Amino acid sequence: MDIDDFRRIALSFPGAEESSHMGSPDFRVGGHIFATLASAKQGYGNIKLTLEQQQAFVAELPGVFLAIPGGWGRTGMTHVRLAAASEEVLTGALQAAYQLRVSKNKSPKRSSRSKPRRKET
């Protein structure tokens, strides 16, 4: 697989759009990122997963998936080695990231403004 395949598959999901974040292509649904090509020059696509999903993908296919080093990886951001991924594997990974984003988009948003304010005395 390559960057064009990553882009094609990411954009095949309902409502998915390509945008840009810090000069790199990203893929969004409902205005929120589920995947990026920020590491394309290194041969990676990036997907946003839960830590549990990330651990499962890495454990099952360590030659294809790895946590992004540092803080991003600790939040579930995961590299996909494009050259090592099959179409089926890449589609499944992107679909997992997409579905996670869609489910988060549907959940009620928490806001500090929604907290009850203390009455002033």
N, C-alpha and C positions, 0 to 999 in steps of 0.2 A: 504494500500500500504506500501511497505518497500523499503529499499535501492536497492535491486535487481530489483524491479519493476521500480524504478526511472532510474536506469542504462539501463535496457532493453528498456524502452520507449525513453530515450534520444538518445540511439544508433540506434534507428529505423529510424531516419530521414536521408535523403540522404546526404552523405559526413560527417556525424557526427563521431567524434573520441573521445575516452577517452584519457586523458592526466593527468598531475598532476601539481598543483600549490601550492607551499608552503607545500608540503607533503599531500595534499588532492586531491582526484579524481575530475577532472573537465571534462566538455564535450564541445567540440569545433567544429566549422564549419569554414572552411577557415582559420584555425589557431587562431581563436578568441573564447573566452569563451562565452557560452550562459547559462550554468548551472554548479553547483558544488555540491559536497557532503561534503563541508567543515564543516557543522554543523550536520553531520549524527549521531554523538554520542548523540546529543540532540533530535534526532528524526526528523530533518528537512532535506529537500533538498532545494537548493537555486537556484533561477532563476533570470536572469537579464532582467528587463522590463523598459519601460519608466515610469516616475512618474505617468502619466495619466493611463497607464495600471495597475500599482501597486495599485493606488487608487480604480480603478474599481474592481479588484480582491478582495481586502480587504473589500470593501463595500458590495460586493455580497456574499462572503463567509468568514466572519471574523474568523470563527472557523478553517479554513484551511490555510488562507494566512495572513501574517503580515510582515510589513516592518522590515528589519534587523535594529536593533538599531544603532544609530550614523550615521556617514558620508556615510557608504555603503548604508544604507536604503534611504538616501536623493538622491542617484544617481539611484534608482530604484531596487536595490538588494532586493529580497523578499524571505522570508522563506515560505516553503510549509510544513505544518504538515503532514507528510507522513501517519500516522495512521488514520488521519481524512479525507484523500483524497480518492475519488473513482478513478477508472482507467480512466473514462471519464474526470474527472476534472484534474487529473494529466497530462493526455495526452494533454488536451487543454492548460494548463499552459506551459508545455514544448514546445509545438508547437508555442505558442505566442513568447516565448523567442528565439526559434530557428529562426523563421521567421524575427524577429527584427534583429537578428545578420546577417542573410543572406542579408537583405536589406541594413544594414550598410556596409557590405563587398562590396556591389555593388556600393555604392556611392563614388564619387571622393574623394580622400584623400587630406586633406589640409596639407600643409607643410610650415614651416617658410622659407624653402629654395626657395619656389616658389614665394615669395614676390620679387617685383623688388628691386634691390639694388640702393642705391643712388650713383650717380656719384661723385667721389672725385674731388674736384677742387683744 
